[in-house]
Amino acid sequence: MMGRDDSVPPETGGTGDAERAFYGRRKGKRLRPGQEQRLEGLLPTLRVALPERGAFLNPPDLFPVPVDEIWLEIGFGGGEHLAAQAEAHPRVGIIGCEPFVNGVVKLLRAVDERSLRNVRVWDEDATALLAALPDASLARVYLLYPDPWPKRRQRKRRFVSDASLAEIARVLRPGGLFRFASDIDDYAGWTLVRAVRCPQLRWTAERADDWRRPFPGWPGTRYEAKALAAGRLPSYLTFERMSAG
């Protein structure tokens, strides 16, 4: 996720297994009064309300402005990427998932100060939101700099799994894109192996620069800058949702 640079722990997500820990701490530094006010006043107006179990959302209805398509960012951290994309694409409705309160309040500030009306927030487990989305309802899904959970015993906590990729493929429309970025080579390889096993997803890279260069329109992040300064080169992986049949 985008916020590991400011002590924002990652959204880790999973497959819905009740025994898995999907993310780390829910709250870090004490919130300032202005942050508390936005959390109490603004977040309830942006929070996605899930339907009853077994029912599905109608994503365009979540937004007070007309939108042409819907994007999802899982683990938005401090919301830098999400806010930049929302500002650049006012006709795109963007849903951001992030359970860490300190990250959520950073996004709320950007939404408030930039008057972003095409943003909605889910501040709980991302798998619950995915389960409530209809088939082929999204044009893009982003998973950016998720926690790598590097120890072998922790790897079951990584968001990317066969089951989570199957869910992402289900909610993407044909031709839709799943974009994954990480500065941890092991996690990039882990994701590639599992994506290859998902018949609905196709890695779009044709040459090395296709995964070495940031995605088009990439705003950059503070975490990315720190990773580069530390000598860690990010990988930018794009997968396309294949058409049925």
Disulfide bonds with the S-S distance in Angstrom:
none
